[in-house]
Amino acid sequence: MMQKRWVLAETVPDDCLMGSSRFNPALSQVLCNRGFADPQAAQQFIYSRDLNEEPLEMKDMRAAVERINRAIASRESIVVNGDYDADGVCATALLLTTLRKLGGKAQAHIPHRDDGYGLSETALLQLADDGARLVVTVDCGIRSVAEVAAGNAAGLDIIISDHHSIGAVLPPALAVINPRQIDCPGEERLSGSGVAFMLALALLKDRWANDRANFPRDMRVSDLLDLVALGTVADVMPLNVSLNRRLIAHGLAVINEGRRPGIAALAAVARLRLGKIMASDLAFRLGPRINAAGRLGSAEAALAVLLAETAQQARQAAERLQQLNQQRQMKTSAAQAAVDSQIEQSARETFIACQLSEAIMQSADRRMSRLLRRTPGSARESAHLPARFRQIAIRAQREIAVATSAGQQWRLRRAIASWRAAICARAVRMNQVHSRTTDSRAKAKSLRRLNMARKQIAARARADIRSCQTAAAKPMLIFAAANADTIPAGIAGLVAGRLTEAHYRPSVIVSLGEWESRASCRSISEFNITHALDACAHLLVRHGGHAQAAGFSVRNENLPALRQLLEELAGAQLRGKSLTPTLSIDAPLQPEKWNETFLQELGMLEPTGNDFPPAVFMTSALRVRTCRTVGKDNKHLKLSLEKDGKRMDAIGFGLGEWAAKMPSHIDVAYHLESNEFNGRRSLQLHLLDIRPAQSLPAPFPLDRVGVQTHNDLRTPGRE
């Protein structure tokens, strides 16, 4: 359990939002901390709900609408090519629904995870053979240059709708709708489902403006917003973006009305109550269930849930997703254990290899030392010294090469190669001095210099070897690979995310195939993983993603070189930095604020999520009245806390290790939230981190905290 570094925000100045009667001081502090220091801008961000964007102004949108309208009118077969994650499935359902409502002959194609991410040339050629003439991508395709060219050659018109980062060359599509394009007006930080919504909205607006008589009577634009909200939150898009916030707010309202049978059924199996669903529930309860199908192979089951038209269809599809999600959880736990074991084994092997390498190098160094002591100052004898040194060094290097594995010990081999090169170069330099002079004193002096250099080079090599041990114990980048049975490709991202969260390091988890492998990456704010993959593009089949989450495919023969280059890049950027996760705290909070009124005021911040998190407070010197572990394997912590006569329950997910070392007084960082159980509603602290109290109240009670265990987690947690 890694201790976080608490960073308490500076108190906002008196003129920062304080003059607004709409915000109390604590809420003003939170908004200022999130970049909304101007009262007018803050109010507009918090209260605005209008969706008045004009999608037809986006680059290539008019060309896309015109081509799709022609396809609808002529009853051409239109294929919506999506992706297998939650954002891609939501985007597919959204556009497919819209096209069918408008009278289009539309079908969906979502690749199987085994087929890899993005557009597939094989799939496009098959779609062309099956009679498709227009393919519209959602949440993919922006880097599929060769694939789009092949599809064009097969007679397909292709429209790209995507939100991922753009490569050096755009695909040769009929239209490319991606708000990240420099010359594309509008919000660039939309999700894939957000971009798909803009395309759907453009089609609906065009039909309303030009053919109102044939506008679908049972179609409401708001009916699509539940899918946008779910896709946007599940894809961890920034919620400090006004448009994302407005889309999610409207989408949550639709979800809580229970309009879409599939999402209502999914909420039921996730034990969520309609009318109470929040953005965090999309992230941790609904999103994972939608993702489960694609992670285990085919996303068809997830699409079936979202497209279900009756309650019975929806219930059956949701129960299937629930089963898949349970399988996903079990596979993730097993893969996590296998990767943890692999990392530990790799560290042990590196430790042993370093010890053996140091012993071999030191043995060789002693032989060199004996040679120097026996070598007289004559030119004939000293002339053989460089060759003898070289023979000893090369022999040692070969012995070390046998002791190190090709894919893991490149740092160690590099350290030994540097030692060999340095010692041989100094011996050659000595020989050059001897060949130019007959002065015995000068020759003796050069031998002494060589001996001093030998000692320095050996000391530097020992330091490099020990540095390799440190790097293995605490690597700058975590890299693990296993066959697909151990790490299914759909689970790799979850395992990478857990590793990055646990160790605060970028993580690359590879699911090995027979000839080609796929990987998922997760990273930290100090290391842009997509930029790193761009630097490795010559070794990759394909890659893409965001700054802190990405994926790639690679031919197996390139894996060792790829691992080395990624580790070098991470080392160059991260070495010397204090890699400790920070916990940003908005303000200290006194127990008197633990009340329903204040909680309702905090509700104005919703929806919260990535880049606009819920408020984090800290309270110091709380007395721990009771402490017990709860949940499976006692991983979670349940506390009863007290200060100034005010008592409060607290839950800490993943903080169960604290139970064995719980002080009697602690400082806590937390969200203030409401907990409902068995029809009873109460406030509780959702603990994010704990530390021993840095200042204690007087008098300091000398009581002990009782530690209990309880296997039933009675507070809803993250899945």
N, C-alpha and C positions, 0 to 999 in steps of 0.2 A: 504494500500500500504506500504510494508515493505522497509525501507531504507537500501540499501546495504552498506557494508563496502568496500570502494575502496582500492585496494592493487596495488600500482604502482610498476612494476618490476624494479629491479635495473638496471642501465645502464650497458650494457655489456662492458667488457674490450676491449681495442683497438685491441687485437690480436684475438678476437672472430669473425671469419668470415669476418672481415673488410678487410682482405687482398685479399679476393676473388672479382674479378671484376664482377662476376655474380650477386652479391647482393649489393644493396645500404644499407646505414647504418640503415634505418628504418626496412627494410626487415631482415637484419642481427639480429637486436634486437628481432624481432618477432620469428625468427627461434631459437635463443638461448633460449628465454623464453619457447619454446616447447621442449627443450632438445636436439637440434641439434646445438651444439657448435662447433663441428669439421667440417671444411669447406668441406672435402671430403664426410663425411657422409651426410651432409646437401644437397650437390649437388646430390648425389646418390638418396636420398629420394625424392627430388623435381622433378628430371628429369627422373628417372627410370620408364619405362613402360613395360619392358619385363616380360612375364609370363612363367618362366622356371621351375616352381615347378614340382616335380615328385610325383604324387599322389599315385602311386603303392608302395611307401615306407611307407605310413601310416599303422599303425597297423591294421591288419585284412582286409586290402584292397584287397589283392590277393584272399583271401578266398571268399570275397563278389563278386568279378568279376567272379571268376570261377563258383560260384553257379548261378549267374544271367545269364551267358552265357549258362549254361545247360538249364535253364528255357526258354531262347529265342530259343535255338535249338529244344527243344522238344515241343514248343508251350504251355508251362504251363501258367496258369493264374497268372500274377504278379500283386500284389496290392501295390500301393504307398500310404502309410498311412501318411498323413500330419497333419498340425495344421491349425487352423482357423485364425491366425494372418497373417500380410502381409509377414513376413519372411517365415512362413510355407506354404502359398499359392504359393509364388514365387518358393520355393524349390520343391513343388509338381509339378508345371507346368514344371519346368526345367527337373526333372528326368523323368516325364511322357513323355515329348517330346523326350528325348534321347532314352528311351527304345523303343518307337514306331518307331523312325527312324532306330533303329538297328534291327527292325523286331519283337520286343517283343509284346506279347499279354498283354498289360498293361492297368490297369484302376486305377482311383484315389479313395481313401476314405478319406474324411476330416470330422472329427466328427462335429456334431452340437454342438454349445456352451453349450446347455443344457445337453449334454452328459458328459461334463467335459473335462479338459485338458489331453492330452497324450493318450496313448494306453488304449483301453477299452477291458476288457475280453469278454464282451457280443458281441462287434463288431468283435473281432477276431474269436470267435466261429461261428458267422454268416458267416463271410468270408470263413471259412473252410467248412461250410455246402453248401455254394454257389459254391464250387469247387476250390477255391484258394489254391495254394500249397506254394507260396512264398510271404511274406510280407516284404516290405522294408520301414522302417520309414524315414521320413525327419523331422528335427526340433522337434523331440519328442522321447520318449521311453527310455531314459537313466536311469530313475528311476523306470521303469515299470517291476520290478522283477517278481512279482506274475503273472502279465498279460502275460508276455512272457512265463512263465512256463505253464500256461494254454493253450496258443496257441500251444506250442510244443506238449502238450498232445493231442491236437486235430488234430495233423498231419501237422502243419505248420512249415516251415522253416522261421525264422525271422532274418532279417538283420537290425541292429540299426544304423541309421545315425543321429547324434545329435551333439549339441554344448553346451548344458546346463551343469551345474555343476554336478559332479558325486557323487553318494551316497556311502555308506559304502560297498555296494555289487553291482556288475554289473549284469544286467539281463542275463539269460542263453541263449543268442542268438547265432545263427550260426556265426555271426560276429558282432563286435561292433566297429563302426567307429566314434570315437570322439577324436579330437585332444587334449582334455584336459587330456587324459590318460597320466600318467607319462612316460610310455614307448612308446609313439606314437611320432615319429619325425614329424617336420613340425610346422606350425603356429597354436597355440592353440586358438587364439582369432578370429576365423572365425565365421560368422553367420551360421544359419542353412542352408540357401541357398548357402553359401560358401562351407560348407561340402558336400552338395548335388552336387555342381559343381565339387568338387574333385572326387567324385564317378563317375559322368558322364564323366569327363575327363579321368579317369582310364579306363572306358569301351571303350571310343573312341580310346584311345591310343592302348589298347589291340587289338581292331578290326583292326586298321591300321597296327599294327606290324604282326599280325598273319593271317588276312583274308582280305587283302587290296582290293581284287576284289569285296567283298561285303560291302565295306565301303559306307555308304549312300552318294550318289552324291550331294544331295542338303543340306548337313549338314556342317555348319561352326561352329567351336567351339565358335567363337565370337558371334554367334547368341544367345548364352545362357547368355552372360555377362550382358545384360540389366536386366535380372531377378536377377542376383547376386547383381548388384548395388542397385536395388530397395529394395531387401530384407535386404541387409546389412545396408543401411541407415535407413530404417524403423525400424529395430530392435536395433538401436542406438548402433552399434558396434564401437569400437575405430578406428579412422581414422589416428592415429599416427602410426599405424601398416602398414608397407610397402605393404604387400600383399593386405590388404583391400583397401589401396589407389589405387594400380594398378588395381585391379578388378573394382573399382568404376569408375576410369578414363576411362577405356575401355568401361565399361557399359554405361556411359554417352554418349560416342561417338556413340554407337549403338542406344541409345534412340533418340539422336538428328538427326540421319539419318532417323528416322521413320520406321525402319525395321519391328517392331512388330505392326501389325494393332491395337491390343488392347491397347497398351501403347500410341500409337499416338492418338487414339480416346479419351483415358482418359486425355491426355494432352489438347486436344481441349476443353473438358467440364470444365477442370480446368483453362482455359484461359491462357495456356502456349504456347509459340511459339517454335516450333521445331528449333533447332539450338541455342537456348538461355537457355536451361534447365540446371540447376545446381544441385549440391547435396542438397542444401537447399530446392529446389522444390520437390525433392523426399521425403524429411522429412515432409514437411508441406503442400504439395498440392496433390501429387500422393499417398503417403503412407496412409494418412488418408482415402482416397477413397477406396483403396484396403481393409483396415481394417474394413470399415463400414459394409460390408456384414457379416463378421464373428461376429462383435459386436452385430448385431441384430439377430443372430441366425445361419444361414447357410452361409458358405463362397463359395458356389457353384457359385454365381453370379460373385464373384471376379475371380475364376478360369476360368469361361467362358470368361471373358475379356482377360485374358492372353493367352488363347488357341484359340481365334478367328482367323480364317484363311482368312476371307474376311473383307473388309472395312465396309460393311453393317452389318455383324455380330458384328464386333467390336463396331460400333457406337451404335447399340441397347443395347449391353451389358454395354457399358460405361454410357449411359443415365440411365440405371437401377441402376448402382452404384452411379451415381450422386443423384438420388432420395433417395437411402438408406443413403447416406452421409448427406443429408439435414435432414432426419429423425433422424439420429444419433446426429446431432447438437442440434435439439430440445429436444430430450430425455436427452442429457447430461446437458443442461441448466436446465431442470426441476429437474433432479436428484440432481444437484448441489444446487439448491435452497432448496430442501427438506433436504439435508444433513446439509447445513448451519443452517437451522431452528432447526434441531435436536441437533446440537452442542450448539447453543445458549440456547435451552430449557434445555439441560443437565446441562449447567453451572448454569442456574438460579435455577434448582432443587437442585444442589449441594450446592449452596449458602444458600438456605433456610434450607436445611437439616443440614448444618454446624451451622447456627444460632440456630436452634432448639436443636441440640445436645449439643451445648455449654451451652444453658440455662438449659437443663435437667441435665447436668453434674455439673453445678454450684449449682443448687438446691440441688442435692445430696451431694455435698461437704459442703454446709451450714448445712445440717442435721447432717453430720458427725462432723462438728465443734461444734454444740450444744451438741451432745453426749459427746464429749471430755470435754466440760466445766462442764457438770453435773456428770461426772464419778468420784467418789472418788478413793482414792488410795487403797481401800481394794481389796484383791485378788478375792473375790467373785464377786464384781461388774465389775472389769476389765476383768474377764474371759469371760463375755458375749460380750465384745466390738468387737472382731474379727467377731463374727457371725452377730452382728448388722451391722457392716461395710459391710460385704459381702452381706447381704440382700439388703441394700441400693444400693450398686454398681450394683448388678445383676438386680435389678428392673430398675435402670437407663439405663443399657445396653439393656434391653428388650424394653424399651420405645424408645430408639434410633434406635433399629433394625426395629421397625415398621415404623419409619420415614425415613428410607433409603431404596433405591431400591436394590435388590439383585445383579443386574449386574453392578452397577455403583459406589457404595459407599464403596468399600472394604477398601480403605485407612481410611475412617472415622470410620468404624467398628473396624478396627485394632487399631486405635488411642484410642478408647474407651475401647477396650479389654486390651490394655496395661495399661491404667489408672486404670481399675478395678483390674488387677493382681498386679500392684505395690502397690496400697493402701491396698489391702487385705494382701499382704505379709508383709508390715510394721506393720499392726495391729497384725498379728500372732507373729511377732518378739517381739512386746511389751508384748504380753501375756506370751511369754516364759520367758522374764525378770521378770515379776511379779510372775510367778510360782516358780522361783528359789530364791527369796529373800523376807524377811519380812521387809526390811528397807523402811519406808514410803518415805524417801527422794529420794531413788533410783527409787521407783515407780513413784513419781511425776516427776522426771527427764525424765523417759522413756515416760511418757505421753506428756511432752513438746516436746520431740524429735519426737514423732509421729505427733504432731500437726504441727511442722515445716516441716516434710516430706510430710504431707498432702498438705500443701500450695505449696511446690515445685512440687509435682506430679500433682496437679491441674493446676499450671502454665504451666508445660510442656504439659499437655493435651490440654490446650487452644492454645498453640503454634502449636501443631500438627493439631488441627482442622482448624486453620487459614491457615496452610500449605496446607491442603486439598482444601480450597477455592482457593488458588493460583494455585494449580495443576489443578483444574477444569477450571479456567480462562485461564491459559497458560499451557496446558498439554504437557508432554514430547512426547507423542504419541497420535495421533488423531485416534479415533476408532468410527465408525458409522455403523449401520446395519439397513436395511429396507427390506420389501418384494420385490419380483422381479418386481412387477408392478411399484414400486417407483424407485428402483435401479436395472435395468436389469443387469445381470451378465456381459454383454459385455460393459457396460458403467462404471462399477465400477472402472476400471483402470484409465479412463480419469478423473473421479471425484477425485480419490486419488492423481493423478498427480497435479491437480489444487490446492488441499488443501496443498500439500507439497510445491508447489511453492509459495503459498500465505503466509503460516505460517512458513515455513522452519522447519517442523517437519515430522517424519515418519508418514504415514497415512495408515490405514487399513479400507477398505470399503467392507462391507459384503452384499451380495445379498442373502436374506433368502429364503430357500426352506422349504418344509413341514417337512422333517426329516433331511436333510443334506443341508448345505449352502456352497456357494463358495465366495471367497474374492480375491480382488486384492490389492496389497501393493505397495507403492512407498516410497522411503526413501531418506536420506541425506547422505553425505559422512562420517559423524561421526557415522553412525549406519548401519551395514550390516544386512539387513532385512532377507536374506536367512540364515545367521548364527542364527539369532533369531528364525526363524521358525524351524531350526534344533533342537534347544533347546526345542521346543514345539512339537516335532514330535510325542510324546506319546499321544497327544490330537488330532492329525490330521489324516484324511483319506489319504491324499496325499498332497505334496507340492513341489515347485521347483522354480527356477528363478535365478536372478542375485543379486549382492550386493545391488542395489538400485531399483530393480523392481522384484516382485515375486507374486506368487498366491498360494492358497491352497483351499482344501475342508475340511470341518469339520462337524461332527455330531452336531446337535443343542444343545444337552445336555452338550456338552463340551465348548460351546461358552463363558459362564461366566468365567470358569477357564482359558481358552485361553486368553481372554481379560486381566485378572488380571496378568497372567504370562508375556504377552507381555509388559504391562505397567510397570511391575517391572523391566524387562530387560532394557527397554528404560530409565527408571529413573536411574538405576544403572550406565548406560553408559553415559548418557547425562547430568545428574544433575550437576550443577556447571560450565558447559561449556557455553561459549558465543555463543549461537546459532543464529548467524546472517549470512545471505548469503553473501559471498564475491564476489566481482566483480574484476577479475584480469584484469589489464590494462597494455598493452604492453609498451606504451610510450606516453609522451605528444606530441601533434602535433600542429604545428602552421598553421594558415589559408593559408599560401603560398603553403602548400602541398595539398590543396584541388584542384586537377587538374586531368585531364584524364591520364596524363603520370604516375602519382603515382598510380592511381587506376589500371592501366594495370600491373604495377609492383606487386601490391598486388595480382593480378590474378594468379601469379605463385604459390600461396599457395593452390589454389584449386586442388582437392576437399577438402573442410573443413567440419567439423562436430564434433561429439563427440570425446573428447580428442585431437582434433586438430582443435580448433575453428578458425573462421576468426579473423583477427587482430582487437584488441580493442584499441582505442586511446582516449585521453582526451584533451580537450581544455578548458582553464580557462578564466573567466571574459568576457564571450560573452554578448553583449548587445542584449536583446530581443526586436526586432523591432515589431513583431506582434505575437499574440498567439490566437489560436482557437481550439476548440474541434471538432472532426470529428468522423464519424462512428456511428454504432448503439449504442444508449444510451450514445453517446458522450464519449465513453471510451478512445478514442485515442487523441493524441495531435499533432497539426501541428504548427510549429514555423518558423519564419524568424529570423535568427541570423546574427550578424555582429561583426567583430573585425578587426582592422587595415585596415579598408576600404574594407574588403572582406565580401561579403554577401553570406549566404547559407541557403537553406531550410532544415528543419529537421522534421522527423516524429517519434513519440514515441508511440508505440503500448501499450495500457494498462496504459498509463501515464496521462490520461485525468484529474485526480484529481488535477494535478499541476495547471491547468488553473485558479482555484479559488484563488491560493496563489502564483502566479508567480512573483518572484522578477524581477527587471529590469535588473539585471546581474546574470548570472548563470555559473556554471561549468558543462560540459556535458561529458559523456562517451558514445562512439558510434562506429559503423562500418561506414566506408566510402563506399558508394555504388552508383550504377547507377539506376535511375528511368526513366521508359518509360511510357508516357501517351499521348494518341492521336497522336502517331507518333513523339512526341517530347522527346528527351533524355536529361537528365540533372543529375548532381551530387546532392546527398543529404546525410545528416547525419541520419543514423538509430539509434535513441537514445536508449540506454540501461538503463541509469539512469541520474538523474538531482540532483544537489544540489545548494543552494545559493552560489554565488561566494565567495570564501574564501579570495580573494584579488581583490580589485577593481581598475580599471584604473583611472588615474587622468587626467583631472578633472572628477568627477563623475556626470553624467547627471541625473537630478532629474525628469525624465519623468516617466509616468505611462505606464504600459503595458496594451493595450486594449485586452479584452477577448471576443472572439466571439464563436458561436457554429455553426456547420455545420453538417448536418445529412448524407451527402454523403462522404464516405471515398474514396478519389480519388487516394490513393496510395495503391498498392497491399499489402496485409498483410498476416499474418499467419492464417491458417484455423485450 
